[in-house]
Amino acid sequence: MKIFLKTLLVAILVFCSITLFAQSPEEKIKQMGLVIPEVSQPIANYVKWRQVGNLLYLSGAGPKIYGKVGADLSTEQGYEAARATGLEILAVLKAATGDLSRIKQFVKVLGMVNATPEFTAQPAVINGFSDLMVEVFGEKGKHARSAVGMGSLPNNMAVEIEVIVELEDE
């Protein structure tokens, strides 16, 4: 019985310490030295997000990094473009939710890479986005994903990413 009580006490202490010292996504972003940009206006007749139930659908977003990966940009530069897009998406998520802690989990990501026909490392490029989401949200940031090459993207941006997240109940 004493072993059971000691084990239970240790489990409670571990749970409390994890809960007390857990960082919010905003705290994590600040600790990483990142800055969430202002949300830009849509470039056409659409909205940046739409909520249906507890699902939040984000329109495609891209960075202010232009060119084709495989011609104008390296895989590493494409990775950085996808990471920059992640910051844009964090800005939209913050505007849509008011608090990034409301995100229960990332559900699905579609990563599109403006690439030459010969370029085949689209997953390595979109990892720039995926890695950032896991750094900020931990397990909640892991997601189902597609990473595809495109012949062109709007305004010749290097990548475009769409996201679906599930929100916590209010």
Residue frames as a rotation matrix with the C-alpha (Angstrom) as fourth column:
MET 1
0.569 0.822 0.000 0.00
0.822 -0.569 0.000 0.00
0.000 0.000 -1.000 0.00
LYS 2
0.406 -0.488 -0.772 2.86
0.181 -0.786 0.592 2.40
-0.896 -0.380 -0.231 0.84
ILE 3
-0.669 -0.667 0.327 4.43
0.416 0.029 0.909 1.79
-0.616 0.744 0.259 -2.58
PHE 4
-0.119 0.722 0.682 1.13
0.974 -0.047 0.220 2.52
0.190 0.691 -0.698 -4.28
LEU 5
0.779 0.440 -0.447 0.70
0.558 -0.811 0.173 5.79
-0.286 -0.384 -0.878 -2.35
LYS 6
-0.017 -0.871 -0.492 4.29
0.128 -0.490 0.862 6.85
-0.992 -0.049 0.120 -3.08
THR 7
-0.701 -0.201 0.684 3.82
0.659 0.185 0.729 6.09
-0.273 0.962 0.003 -6.77
LEU 8
0.290 0.897 0.334 0.55
0.937 -0.337 0.089 8.00
0.192 0.287 -0.938 -6.82
LEU 9
0.657 -0.106 -0.746 2.16
0.333 -0.848 0.413 10.98
-0.676 -0.520 -0.522 -5.07
VAL 10
-0.468 -0.881 -0.069 5.06
0.232 -0.198 0.952 11.04
-0.853 0.430 0.297 -7.55
ALA 11
-0.472 0.366 0.802 2.61
0.879 0.135 0.456 10.86
0.059 0.921 -0.386 -10.48
ILE 12
0.651 0.746 -0.143 0.61
0.758 -0.649 0.065 13.77
-0.045 -0.151 -0.988 -9.08
LEU 13
0.343 -0.609 -0.715 3.77
0.157 -0.713 0.683 15.85
-0.926 -0.347 -0.149 -8.53
VAL 14
-0.695 -0.592 0.409 5.00
0.464 0.066 0.883 15.15
-0.549 0.804 0.229 -12.08
PHE 15
-0.070 0.762 0.644 1.61
0.972 -0.094 0.217 16.07
0.226 0.641 -0.734 -13.55
CYS 16
0.771 0.382 -0.509 1.44
0.538 -0.818 0.202 19.29
-0.340 -0.430 -0.837 -11.51
SER 17
-0.051 -0.864 -0.501 4.98
0.144 -0.503 0.852 20.32
-0.988 -0.029 0.150 -12.46
ILE 18
-0.690 -0.134 0.711 4.28
0.700 0.128 0.703 19.71
-0.185 0.983 0.005 -16.15
THR 19
0.287 0.905 0.315 1.04
0.923 -0.349 0.162 21.69
0.257 0.244 -0.935 -15.91
LEU 20
0.689 -0.025 -0.724 2.59
0.418 -0.803 0.425 24.54
-0.592 -0.596 -0.543 -13.91
PHE 21
-0.136 -0.890 -0.434 5.65
-0.059 -0.430 0.901 24.91
-0.989 0.148 0.006 -16.13
ALA 22
-0.060 0.184 0.981 4.00
0.931 0.366 -0.011 24.30
-0.361 0.912 -0.193 -19.49
GLN 23
-0.763 -0.255 -0.595 4.51
0.052 -0.941 0.336 27.23
-0.645 0.225 0.731 -21.82
SER 24
0.470 0.879 -0.083 1.74
0.086 -0.139 -0.987 28.70
-0.878 0.456 -0.141 -23.87
PRO 25
0.392 -0.309 0.867 2.38
0.915 0.232 -0.332 28.84
-0.098 0.923 0.373 -27.62
GLU 26
0.855 -0.052 0.516 2.81
0.095 -0.963 -0.254 32.64
0.510 0.266 -0.818 -27.36
GLU 27
0.739 -0.621 0.261 5.43
-0.476 -0.206 0.855 32.19
-0.477 -0.756 -0.448 -24.61
LYS 28
0.350 -0.598 0.721 7.22
0.531 0.761 0.373 29.58
-0.772 0.252 0.584 -26.69
ILE 29
0.618 -0.067 0.784 7.26
0.725 -0.338 -0.600 31.90
0.305 0.939 -0.161 -29.74
LYS 30
0.891 -0.276 0.360 8.69
-0.357 -0.916 0.184 34.71
0.278 -0.293 -0.915 -27.62
GLN 31
0.586 -0.686 0.431 11.31
-0.222 0.375 0.900 32.39
-0.779 -0.623 0.068 -26.08
MET 32
0.345 -0.415 0.842 12.36
0.815 0.578 -0.049 31.34
-0.466 0.703 0.538 -29.60
GLY 33
-0.467 -0.539 -0.701 12.93
0.208 -0.837 0.506 35.01
-0.860 0.091 0.503 -30.46
LEU 34
-0.675 0.307 0.671 10.29
0.725 0.106 0.681 34.95
0.138 0.946 -0.295 -33.21
VAL 35
-0.742 0.481 -0.466 7.89
-0.254 -0.846 -0.469 37.75
-0.620 -0.230 0.750 -34.03
ILE 36
-0.217 0.771 0.599 4.37
0.837 0.462 -0.293 37.12
-0.503 0.438 -0.745 -35.29
PRO 37
-0.959 -0.185 0.212 3.70
0.275 -0.778 0.565 39.54
0.060 0.601 0.797 -38.17
GLU 38
-0.450 0.847 -0.282 0.57
-0.556 -0.513 -0.654 41.60
-0.699 -0.137 0.702 -38.73
VAL 39
-0.155 0.498 0.853 -2.17
0.599 0.734 -0.319 39.78
-0.786 0.462 -0.412 -40.64
SER 40
-0.939 -0.196 -0.282 -2.21
-0.108 -0.610 0.785 41.02
-0.326 0.767 0.552 -44.22
GLN 41
0.006 0.969 -0.248 -5.39
-0.670 -0.181 -0.721 41.69
-0.743 0.170 0.648 -46.15
PRO 42
0.186 0.126 0.974 -6.58
0.480 0.854 -0.202 39.06
-0.857 0.505 0.098 -48.65
ILE 43
-0.733 -0.551 -0.399 -5.32
-0.087 -0.505 0.859 39.73
-0.675 0.664 0.322 -52.19
ALA 44
-0.835 0.540 -0.106 -8.66
-0.058 0.106 0.993 38.77
0.547 0.835 -0.057 -53.75
ASN 45
-0.102 0.922 0.374 -12.31
-0.845 -0.279 0.456 38.11
0.525 -0.270 0.807 -52.86
TYR 46
0.195 0.134 -0.972 -11.95
0.310 0.931 0.191 35.64
0.930 -0.339 0.140 -49.97
VAL 47
0.791 0.030 0.611 -11.47
-0.548 -0.408 0.730 35.52
0.271 -0.913 -0.306 -46.18
LYS 48
-0.206 -0.977 0.052 -8.36
-0.859 0.155 -0.488 34.44
0.468 -0.145 -0.872 -44.29
TRP 49
-0.996 -0.087 0.016 -10.26
-0.084 0.865 -0.495 31.82
0.029 -0.494 -0.869 -42.27
ARG 50
-0.054 0.997 -0.046 -13.60
-0.722 -0.007 0.692 30.17
0.690 0.071 0.721 -41.79
GLN 51
-0.858 -0.168 0.486 -14.69
-0.490 0.555 -0.673 28.30
-0.157 -0.815 -0.558 -38.66
VAL 52
0.040 0.853 -0.520 -17.11
-0.618 0.430 0.659 25.38
0.785 0.295 0.544 -38.90
GLY 53
0.867 0.241 -0.435 -17.87
0.201 0.630 0.750 23.86
0.455 -0.738 0.498 -35.51
ASN 54
0.762 -0.645 -0.063 -14.53
-0.047 -0.153 0.987 23.29
-0.646 -0.749 -0.147 -33.81
LEU 55
0.128 -0.726 0.676 -12.61
0.920 0.342 0.193 23.21
-0.371 0.597 0.711 -37.08
LEU 56
0.516 -0.095 -0.852 -10.80
-0.165 -0.986 0.010 26.28
-0.841 0.135 -0.524 -38.35
TYR 57
0.457 -0.289 0.841 -9.95
0.853 0.411 -0.322 26.33
-0.252 0.865 0.434 -42.06
LEU 58
0.135 -0.495 -0.858 -7.23
-0.003 -0.866 0.499 28.74
-0.991 -0.065 -0.119 -43.17
SER 59
0.986 0.108 -0.125 -6.88
-0.108 -0.152 -0.983 30.05
-0.125 0.983 -0.138 -46.68
GLY 60
0.488 -0.858 0.161 -3.56
0.841 0.412 -0.352 29.52
0.235 0.307 0.922 -48.41
ALA 61
0.918 -0.312 -0.244 -0.78
-0.176 -0.872 0.456 31.77
-0.355 -0.376 -0.856 -47.13
GLY 62
0.577 -0.782 0.235 2.68
0.743 0.384 -0.549 32.45
0.339 0.491 0.802 -48.46
PRO 63
0.171 -0.627 -0.760 5.80
0.728 -0.439 0.527 34.39
-0.664 -0.643 0.382 -47.59
LYS 64
0.889 -0.046 -0.455 7.29
-0.282 -0.838 -0.468 37.51
-0.360 0.544 -0.758 -49.10
ILE 65
-0.310 -0.926 0.215 9.89
-0.360 0.324 0.875 35.22
-0.880 0.194 -0.434 -50.65
TYR 66
0.665 0.632 -0.399 9.58
-0.522 0.011 -0.853 34.81
-0.534 0.775 0.337 -54.38
GLY 67
-0.210 -0.702 -0.680 10.88
-0.977 0.169 0.128 32.45
0.025 0.692 -0.722 -57.04
LYS 68
0.726 0.410 -0.553 10.95
-0.489 0.872 0.004 28.82
0.483 0.268 0.833 -58.08
VAL 69
0.345 -0.591 0.729 12.61
-0.635 0.425 0.645 26.26
-0.691 -0.686 -0.229 -55.84
GLY 70
0.395 -0.308 0.866 15.07
0.546 0.836 0.049 24.34
-0.739 0.453 0.498 -57.97
ALA 71
0.335 -0.295 0.895 15.88
0.819 -0.378 -0.431 27.36
0.465 0.878 0.115 -60.15
ASP 72
0.264 -0.155 0.952 15.83
-0.145 -0.982 -0.120 30.65
0.954 -0.106 -0.282 -58.20
LEU 73
0.310 -0.033 0.950 15.89
-0.940 -0.164 0.301 29.13
0.146 -0.986 -0.082 -54.72
SER 74
-0.695 -0.570 -0.438 17.64
-0.430 0.818 -0.381 26.17
0.576 -0.076 -0.814 -53.09
THR 75
0.017 0.652 -0.758 15.87
0.447 0.674 0.589 23.55
0.894 -0.349 -0.280 -51.01
GLU 76
-0.477 -0.280 -0.833 17.21
0.879 -0.139 -0.456 25.30
0.012 -0.950 0.313 -47.89
GLN 77
-0.986 0.162 -0.035 15.83
-0.163 -0.986 0.040 28.65
-0.028 0.045 0.999 -49.04
GLY 78
-0.308 0.916 -0.257 12.50
-0.236 0.188 0.953 26.95
0.922 0.354 0.159 -49.73
TYR 79
-0.157 0.159 -0.975 12.59
0.837 0.545 -0.046 25.53
0.524 -0.823 -0.219 -46.19
GLU 80
-0.831 -0.215 -0.513 13.07
0.479 -0.746 -0.463 29.07
-0.283 -0.630 0.723 -44.84
ALA 81
-0.787 0.616 0.038 10.19
-0.435 -0.597 0.674 30.29
0.438 0.514 0.738 -47.04
ALA 82
-0.038 0.785 -0.618 7.93
0.237 0.608 0.758 27.60
0.971 -0.117 -0.209 -45.55
ARG 83
-0.378 -0.170 -0.910 9.06
0.921 0.033 -0.389 28.56
0.096 -0.985 0.144 -42.05
ALA 84
-0.992 0.037 -0.124 8.28
-0.029 -0.998 -0.061 32.22
-0.126 -0.057 0.990 -42.81
THR 85
-0.423 0.893 -0.153 4.86
-0.305 0.018 0.952 31.10
0.853 0.450 0.265 -44.04
GLY 86
-0.172 0.295 -0.940 4.43
0.773 0.632 0.057 29.37
0.611 -0.717 -0.337 -40.68
LEU 87
-0.817 -0.146 -0.558 4.81
0.490 -0.687 -0.537 32.75
-0.305 -0.712 0.632 -38.97
GLU 88
-0.807 0.589 -0.049 2.14
-0.497 -0.630 0.597 34.19
0.320 0.506 0.801 -41.29
ILE 89
-0.157 0.768 -0.621 -0.16
0.100 0.638 0.764 31.30
0.982 0.058 -0.177 -40.41
LEU 90
-0.475 -0.049 -0.878 0.49
0.867 0.146 -0.477 31.79
0.151 -0.988 -0.027 -36.69
ALA 91
-0.978 0.126 -0.163 -0.61
-0.097 -0.980 -0.176 35.41
-0.182 -0.157 0.971 -37.14
VAL 92
-0.449 0.863 -0.231 -3.86
-0.533 -0.051 0.845 34.32
0.717 0.502 0.483 -38.79
LEU 93
-0.156 0.366 -0.917 -4.47
0.553 0.802 0.226 31.66
0.819 -0.472 -0.327 -36.13
LYS 94
-0.767 -0.174 -0.618 -3.92
0.627 -0.408 -0.664 34.25
-0.137 -0.896 0.422 -33.39
ALA 95
-0.876 0.476 -0.079 -6.32
-0.481 -0.849 0.216 36.69
0.036 0.228 0.973 -35.10
ALA 96
-0.289 0.803 -0.521 -8.93
-0.326 0.429 0.842 33.97
0.900 0.413 0.138 -35.57
THR 97
0.075 0.282 -0.956 -8.75
0.625 0.734 0.266 32.49
0.777 -0.617 -0.121 -32.06
GLY 98
0.695 0.093 0.713 -7.55
-0.361 -0.813 0.457 35.37
0.622 -0.575 -0.531 -29.89
ASP 99
0.278 -0.592 0.756 -5.32
-0.867 0.184 0.463 32.86
-0.413 -0.785 -0.462 -28.06
LEU 100
-0.108 -0.405 -0.908 -3.12
-0.812 0.563 -0.155 30.20
0.574 0.720 -0.390 -29.66
SER 101
-0.877 -0.175 0.448 -3.75
-0.441 0.662 -0.605 28.00
-0.190 -0.728 -0.658 -26.60
ARG 102
0.108 0.989 0.104 -7.24
-0.726 0.150 -0.671 27.37
-0.679 -0.003 0.734 -28.03
ILE 103
0.114 -0.109 -0.987 -5.68
-0.888 0.434 -0.151 25.15
0.445 0.894 -0.047 -30.69
LYS 104
0.668 0.212 0.713 -6.38
-0.554 0.782 0.286 21.54
-0.497 -0.586 0.640 -29.75
GLN 105
-0.032 -0.703 0.710 -4.44
0.326 0.664 0.672 20.08
-0.945 0.253 0.208 -32.65
PHE 106
-0.340 -0.127 -0.932 -3.32
-0.844 -0.396 0.362 20.62
-0.415 0.909 0.028 -36.21
VAL 107
0.425 0.619 0.660 -5.36
-0.205 0.777 -0.596 18.31
-0.882 0.118 0.457 -38.42
LYS 108
0.470 -0.157 0.869 -4.26
0.807 0.476 -0.350 18.72
-0.359 0.865 0.351 -42.05
VAL 109
0.131 -0.515 -0.847 -1.70
-0.240 -0.846 0.477 20.76
-0.962 0.141 -0.234 -43.95
LEU 110
0.726 -0.015 0.688 -1.39
0.659 0.301 -0.689 21.21
-0.197 0.953 0.228 -47.70
GLY 111
0.178 -0.768 -0.616 2.02
-0.037 -0.630 0.775 22.55
-0.983 -0.115 -0.141 -48.67
MET 112
0.860 0.122 0.495 2.49
0.487 0.095 -0.868 23.74
-0.153 0.988 0.022 -52.24
VAL 113
0.036 -0.942 -0.334 5.97
0.295 -0.309 0.904 24.48
-0.955 -0.131 0.266 -53.57
ASN 114
0.881 0.091 -0.465 6.56
-0.368 -0.484 -0.793 26.72
-0.297 0.870 -0.393 -56.58
ALA 115
0.093 -0.863 0.496 9.10
-0.189 0.474 0.860 24.41
-0.978 -0.174 -0.119 -58.21
THR 116
-0.359 -0.310 -0.880 10.74
-0.928 0.014 0.373 23.42
-0.103 0.951 -0.293 -61.45
PRO 117
0.611 0.649 -0.452 9.41
-0.714 0.699 0.038 20.22
0.341 0.300 0.891 -63.05
GLU 118
0.097 -0.681 -0.726 12.61
-0.056 0.724 -0.687 18.40
0.994 0.108 0.032 -62.06
PHE 119
-0.591 -0.348 0.728 12.47
-0.674 -0.283 -0.682 19.38
0.443 -0.894 -0.067 -58.37
THR 120
0.057 0.605 -0.795 11.37
0.006 0.796 0.606 16.48
0.998 -0.039 0.042 -56.15
ALA 121
-0.687 -0.408 -0.602 12.20
0.573 0.206 -0.793 17.56
0.448 -0.889 0.092 -52.58
GLN 122
-0.108 0.739 0.665 8.86
-0.186 -0.672 0.717 19.20
0.977 -0.046 0.210 -51.78
PRO 123
0.708 0.401 -0.581 8.61
0.456 0.368 0.810 17.42
0.539 -0.839 0.078 -48.40
ALA 124
-0.179 -0.859 -0.479 12.00
0.981 -0.117 -0.157 18.84
0.079 -0.498 0.864 -47.35
VAL 125
-0.719 -0.010 0.695 10.78
0.154 -0.977 0.146 22.34
0.677 0.212 0.704 -48.20
ILE 126
0.216 0.927 0.306 7.45
-0.241 -0.253 0.937 22.04
0.946 -0.276 0.169 -46.34
ASN 127
0.191 -0.257 -0.947 9.32
0.853 0.521 0.031 20.66
0.486 -0.814 0.319 -43.31
GLY 128
-0.809 -0.469 0.354 10.15
0.282 -0.838 -0.467 24.33
0.516 -0.278 0.810 -42.64
PHE 129
-0.164 0.856 0.489 6.49
-0.663 -0.463 0.588 24.82
0.730 -0.228 0.644 -41.73
SER 130
0.596 0.477 -0.646 5.97
0.034 0.789 0.614 21.47
0.803 -0.387 0.454 -40.01
ASP 131
-0.237 -0.772 -0.589 9.11
0.752 0.238 -0.615 21.78
0.615 -0.589 0.524 -37.88
LEU 132
-0.816 -0.046 0.577 8.02
-0.193 -0.918 -0.346 25.24
0.546 -0.394 0.740 -36.67
MET 133
0.178 0.966 0.187 4.54
-0.625 -0.036 0.780 24.04
0.760 -0.256 0.598 -35.68
VAL 134
0.551 -0.038 -0.834 6.01
0.461 0.847 0.266 21.17
0.695 -0.531 0.484 -33.65
GLU 135
-0.599 -0.798 -0.074 8.52
0.557 -0.348 -0.754 23.55
0.576 -0.493 0.652 -32.01
VAL 136
-0.695 0.378 0.612 5.68
-0.501 -0.865 -0.036 25.88
0.515 -0.331 0.790 -30.99
PHE 137
0.194 0.951 0.241 2.87
-0.917 0.089 0.388 23.41
0.347 -0.296 0.890 -30.20
GLY 138
-0.556 -0.425 0.714 4.66
-0.657 0.751 -0.064 20.13
-0.509 -0.505 -0.697 -29.44
GLU 139
-0.813 0.249 0.526 2.53
0.359 0.926 0.117 17.06
-0.457 0.284 -0.842 -30.18
LYS 140
0.204 0.950 -0.238 -0.47
0.358 -0.298 -0.885 19.29
-0.911 0.095 -0.400 -30.98
GLY 141
0.154 -0.230 -0.961 1.52
-0.679 -0.732 0.066 20.69
-0.718 0.642 -0.269 -33.91
LYS 142
-0.849 -0.417 0.325 1.98
-0.092 0.722 0.686 17.33
-0.521 0.552 -0.651 -35.64
HIS 143
0.087 0.898 -0.431 -0.36
-0.636 -0.283 -0.718 16.93
-0.767 0.337 0.547 -38.59
ALA 144
0.256 0.078 0.964 -1.37
0.693 0.680 -0.239 14.94
-0.674 0.729 0.120 -41.63
ARG 145
0.108 -0.353 -0.929 0.25
-0.346 -0.890 0.298 16.59
-0.932 0.290 -0.219 -44.63
SER 146
0.656 -0.079 0.751 0.61
0.717 0.377 -0.587 16.74
-0.236 0.923 0.304 -48.37
ALA 147
0.091 -0.675 -0.732 3.62
-0.163 -0.735 0.658 18.44
-0.982 0.059 -0.177 -49.98
VAL 148
0.457 0.209 0.864 3.28
0.752 0.429 -0.501 18.97
-0.475 0.879 0.039 -53.71
GLY 149
-0.686 -0.703 -0.185 5.04
0.413 -0.586 0.697 20.84
-0.599 0.402 0.693 -56.48
MET 150
0.536 0.839 -0.100 3.26
0.450 -0.384 -0.806 23.49
-0.714 0.387 -0.583 -58.52
GLY 151
0.086 -0.452 0.888 4.13
0.981 -0.117 -0.154 25.00
0.173 0.884 0.433 -61.88
SER 152
-0.596 -0.240 0.766 3.40
0.127 -0.971 -0.205 28.46
0.793 -0.025 0.609 -60.43
LEU 153
-0.176 0.545 -0.820 1.91
0.981 0.024 -0.195 30.15
-0.086 -0.838 -0.539 -57.39
PRO 154
0.783 0.570 0.250 0.27
0.595 -0.803 -0.030 33.58
0.184 0.172 -0.968 -56.99
ASN 155
0.911 -0.408 0.059 2.73
-0.412 -0.908 0.073 36.46
0.023 -0.091 -0.996 -57.42
ASN 156
0.365 -0.790 -0.492 5.52
-0.192 0.454 -0.870 33.88
0.911 0.412 0.014 -57.89
MET 157
0.371 -0.234 0.899 5.69
-0.929 -0.101 0.357 33.21
0.008 -0.967 -0.254 -54.12
ALA 158
-0.556 -0.779 -0.291 7.95
-0.767 0.615 -0.182 30.29
0.321 0.122 -0.939 -53.22
VAL 159
-0.890 0.317 -0.326 5.39
0.393 0.898 -0.200 28.31
0.229 -0.306 -0.924 -51.20
GLU 160
-0.302 0.851 0.430 1.73
-0.767 -0.484 0.420 28.41
0.566 -0.203 0.799 -50.26
ILE 161
-0.932 -0.046 -0.359 0.32
0.170 0.820 -0.547 26.51
0.320 -0.571 -0.756 -47.28
GLU 162
-0.002 0.971 0.238 -3.26
-0.563 -0.198 0.803 25.74
0.827 -0.132 0.547 -46.25
VAL 163
-0.941 -0.336 -0.031 -4.10
-0.134 0.458 -0.879 24.55
0.309 -0.823 -0.476 -42.72
ILE 164
0.271 0.962 -0.039 -6.99
-0.236 0.106 0.966 22.97
0.933 -0.252 0.255 -40.85
VAL 165
-0.863 -0.501 0.072 -6.88
-0.175 0.162 -0.971 23.02
0.475 -0.850 -0.228 -37.05
GLU 166
0.128 0.855 -0.503 -9.22
0.580 0.347 0.737 21.74
0.804 -0.386 -0.452 -34.37
LEU 167
-0.385 -0.175 0.906 -10.06
-0.457 -0.817 -0.352 24.16
0.802 -0.549 0.234 -31.55
GLU 168
-0.933 0.104 -0.344 -10.73
0.352 0.456 -0.817 23.39
0.072 -0.884 -0.462 -27.91
ASP 169
0.071 0.997 0.043 -14.34
0.834 -0.083 0.545 23.71
0.547 -0.003 -0.837 -26.82
GLU 170
-0.493 -0.197 0.847 -15.10
-0.109 -0.952 -0.285 27.19
0.863 -0.233 0.448 -25.49
